[in-house]
């Protein structure tokens, strides 16, 4: 297992010890390098949305556990936040929760001349996503999807 995955797994295990008791859902954990700095990003959510005090409480407790166990040998910046309005969907539970919502799918390479497609997520299975678009329902193969995220109507 690569360092990145090892760090993410260790941070996930520690974050789960904190999020549940605080009434929060752990959405995602990522360890990335940007601009010469490493970031450990922990995304949380809860029914009704995450507030700044939720992020603050989770951040303090997760930071304490990370300091105690020291599972990450690199220097890093800890960020705890909501996944936001345009959250990336990664897990089946994310897709299930967002059936009926508008999503934006970006492809690895142009598919039928398009680099992305927008529509209402109707269903999904192990190999496909089905979207309702203005042109009707279409099926998209998961293997062609680089990223799928919520695309709320902000007008």
Residue pairs with C-beta under 8 A, 6 or more apart in sequence:
1 9
3 74
4 31
6 71
7 31
7 40
7 71
7 72
7 74
8 29
8 30
8 31
10 69
10 71
10 72
11 29
11 31
11 40
11 42
11 62
11 66
11 71
11 72
12 26
12 29
14 62
14 65
14 66
14 69
14 71
15 26
15 29
15 42
15 58
15 62
16 26
17 65
18 24
18 58
18 61
18 62
18 65
19 25
19 26
19 44
19 58
22 54
22 57
22 58
22 61
23 46
24 44
24 45
24 46
24 50
24 54
24 58
25 44
25 45
25 46
26 42
26 43
26 44
27 43
27 44
27 45
27 83
27 87
27 94
28 41
28 42
28 43
28 83
28 88
28 90
29 40
29 41
29 42
29 43
30 39
30 40
30 41
31 38
31 39
31 40
31 41
31 72
31 76
32 38
32 39
32 41
33 39
37 76
37 77
38 74
38 75
38 76
38 77
39 76
39 77
39 78
39 79
40 66
40 72
40 76
40 77
40 78
40 79
41 79
41 80
41 81
42 58
42 59
42 62
42 78
42 79
42 80
42 81
43 80
43 81
43 82
43 83
43 87
44 50
44 54
44 55
44 58
44 80
44 81
44 82
45 82
45 83
46 54
49 82
50 81
50 82
55 80
55 81
55 82
58 80
59 78
59 80
62 78
62 80
63 78
66 72
66 78
85 150
85 152
85 154
86 149
86 150
86 151
86 152
87 94
87 149
87 150
88 147
88 148
88 149
89 95
89 98
89 103
89 148
89 149
89 150
92 124
95 121
95 124
95 129
95 148
98 121
98 150
99 121
99 122
99 123
100 120
100 121
100 122
101 120
101 121
101 150
101 152
102 118
102 119
102 120
102 121
102 150
102 151
102 152
102 153
103 118
103 119
103 120
103 121
103 131
103 148
103 149
103 150
103 151
104 116
104 117
104 118
104 148
104 149
104 150
104 151
105 116
105 117
105 118
105 119
105 129
105 131
105 140
105 145
105 147
105 148
106 115
106 116
106 145
106 146
106 147
106 148
107 114
107 115
107 116
107 117
107 144
107 145
107 146
108 144
108 145
108 146
109 115
109 144
111 117
111 140
111 144
117 131
117 133
117 138
117 140
118 131
118 133
118 151
119 131
119 132
119 133
119 138
120 131
120 132
120 133
121 129
121 130
121 131
122 130
122 131
122 132
122 137
123 129
123 130
124 130
126 142
127 141
127 142
127 143
128 139
128 140
128 141
128 142
129 139
129 140
129 142
129 145
129 148
130 137
130 138
130 139
130 140
131 137
131 138
131 140
